Amino acid sequence: MKEQLQPSTSLAPIPAVMVSCGNMDKANITTIAWTGVLNSEPPLVYVSIRPSRHSYEIIKQTKEFIINLPDENLVWATDFCGTKTGKEMDKFQSANLTKEAGKMVAAPSIKECPINLECKLKEIKHLGSHDMFIGEVVCVNAKPEFVENGKVNLAKAKLLTYLGSEYYVANKKVGDRGICLK
């Protein structure tokens, strides 16, 4: 028999993504685990962000963002961008990440991420602790080695997932939350 627990967000694994926003001159990155797909046609995704976060106001004002999908080589940078605030630093510079101009949005993508989803903000849903930013994917950029027959082969990319307080790739633990603080 299963034990009954208090309601919680016990859904795992979930993607660990880096969301970039702003523009090429002034940008920020926030790490998000509250993200996913909402719709296929049109392609809609979401990121849920606390109103107190620096990226919240940037995305609200610019009405666009990029969901950057990090691989196992970016576990430290992913954790760093989720535990530090862009109010106090340039996270691109501090995490040794490269800005790459978006093709359909002004926000920069993260060059080191194998896959980037450029999004235009469609709606903000106020939910409680977080607000859900619904974005329409207007462009997908992928490194050529992950493209097959005009589609992204996500299995080849060794993308990060988040499980409780640990990062994984293909069910293999690759780091702990807070690794950048050690």
C-alpha positions in Angstrom: 0.0 0.0 0.0 1.3 3.5 -0.9 1.7 6.2 1.7 -0.4 9.3 1.3 1.6 12.5 1.3 0.8 16.3 1.2 0.3 17.7 -2.3 3.5 18.7 -4.0 5.2 19.0 -7.3 6.4 15.4 -7.3 6.8 15.2 -11.1 10.2 14.0 -12.3 12.5 14.1 -14.2 11.9 17.5 -15.6 14.0 19.6 -18.1 16.6 21.9 -16.7 16.8 24.8 -19.2 18.5 28.1 -19.3 16.2 30.9 -20.4 17.8 34.0 -21.9 16.1 37.3 -22.3 16.9 41.0 -23.0 19.0 41.9 -26.0 22.6 41.6 -27.2 23.7 44.6 -25.1 21.9 43.8 -21.9 20.8 40.3 -21.3 20.1 37.8 -18.5 19.9 34.1 -18.1 17.7 32.2 -15.5 17.7 28.5 -15.0 14.2 27.1 -15.0 12.9 23.6 -14.2 9.2 24.6 -14.3 8.9 24.3 -18.1 7.3 22.2 -20.7 5.2 21.9 -23.9 1.6 23.2 -24.0 0.6 22.7 -27.6 1.8 21.4 -31.0 0.0 23.7 -33.5 0.9 26.4 -32.9 4.0 25.3 -31.0 3.5 26.6 -27.5 5.8 26.2 -24.5 5.9 27.7 -21.1 8.3 28.7 -18.4 7.1 29.5 -14.9 9.0 32.3 -13.1 8.6 33.9 -9.7 7.8 37.6 -9.9 10.8 38.4 -7.7 13.3 37.1 -10.3 15.3 39.5 -12.4 14.2 37.8 -15.7 10.5 38.2 -14.9 10.4 41.9 -15.6 12.7 41.6 -18.6 10.5 39.0 -20.3 7.3 40.9 -19.3 8.6 44.1 -21.0 10.3 42.6 -24.1 7.7 39.9 -24.7 10.2 37.4 -25.9 12.7 34.8 -24.6 14.8 31.9 -25.6 14.7 28.5 -24.0 18.2 27.1 -24.3 18.5 23.3 -23.8 21.8 22.6 -22.0 23.7 19.3 -22.3 25.9 17.5 -19.7 28.8 19.8 -20.4 26.8 22.8 -19.1 25.8 21.4 -15.7 27.9 23.9 -13.8 26.7 26.9 -15.9 23.1 25.8 -15.6 23.3 25.6 -11.8 25.2 28.9 -11.6 22.6 30.7 -13.7 19.9 29.3 -11.4 21.6 30.2 -8.1 22.9 33.7 -8.8 21.0 36.9 -9.7 21.5 38.9 -12.9 20.8 42.0 -10.8 24.4 41.8 -9.6 26.3 40.5 -12.6 26.4 39.6 -16.2 25.7 35.9 -16.1 26.9 35.4 -19.7 30.3 36.7 -18.7 30.4 35.2 -15.2 29.4 31.7 -16.5 31.7 31.9 -19.6 28.8 31.6 -22.0 28.6 33.1 -25.4 25.8 35.3 -26.6 24.5 34.4 -30.1 22.0 36.7 -31.9 18.5 35.3 -32.1 17.2 34.9 -35.6 13.6 35.8 -34.9 13.8 37.6 -31.5 16.1 40.2 -30.0 17.0 38.1 -27.1 20.4 36.3 -27.4 20.7 32.6 -27.3 23.4 30.6 -25.5 25.8 29.4 -28.2 27.1 26.5 -26.1 23.6 25.0 -25.8 23.0 22.4 -28.5 19.3 23.5 -29.0 17.6 26.9 -28.7 13.9 27.6 -28.9 13.1 31.3 -29.8 9.8 32.3 -28.3 7.4 35.2 -28.5 5.3 35.8 -25.4 1.6 35.1 -25.9 0.3 35.3 -22.4 1.1 35.4 -18.7 -0.9 33.3 -16.3 -0.8 34.3 -12.7 -0.8 31.0 -10.7 0.5 31.7 -7.2 4.2 31.4 -6.3 5.1 31.5 -10.0 3.6 33.1 -13.1 3.5 31.0 -16.3 4.9 32.7 -19.4 3.4 31.1 -22.5 5.5 31.4 -25.5 5.0 30.6 -29.2 8.1 28.9 -30.6 9.0 31.0 -33.7 12.3 29.4 -34.5 14.4 26.4 -33.4 18.1 26.4 -33.8 20.1 23.2 -33.4 23.7 22.1 -33.9 23.9 20.1 -37.1 24.9 16.9 -35.4 21.5 16.8 -33.7 19.4 17.4 -36.8 18.1 14.4 -38.8 15.7 14.7 -41.7 14.9 18.3 -40.8 14.0 17.5 -37.2 15.9 17.7 -33.9 17.1 14.3 -32.5 16.8 15.1 -28.8 18.1 11.7 -27.7 21.5 12.5 -29.2 21.9 15.8 -27.4 22.4 14.4 -23.8 20.2 17.1 -22.4 20.1 17.9 -18.6 17.1 16.9 -16.5 16.4 17.8 -12.9 15.3 15.3 -10.3 14.6 16.7 -6.9 17.9 18.6 -6.2 20.1 16.7 -8.6 21.0 17.0 -12.3 20.9 14.0 -14.6 21.6 13.0 -18.2 19.9 9.9 -19.5 19.2 8.7 -16.0 22.9 9.1 -15.1 23.6 11.6 -12.3 26.0 14.3 -13.5 25.8 16.9 -10.7 24.1 18.3 -7.6 22.2 21.5 -7.2 24.6 24.0 -5.7 27.7 22.5 -7.4 28.7 26.0 -8.5 28.8 27.1 -4.9 31.5 24.6 -3.8 
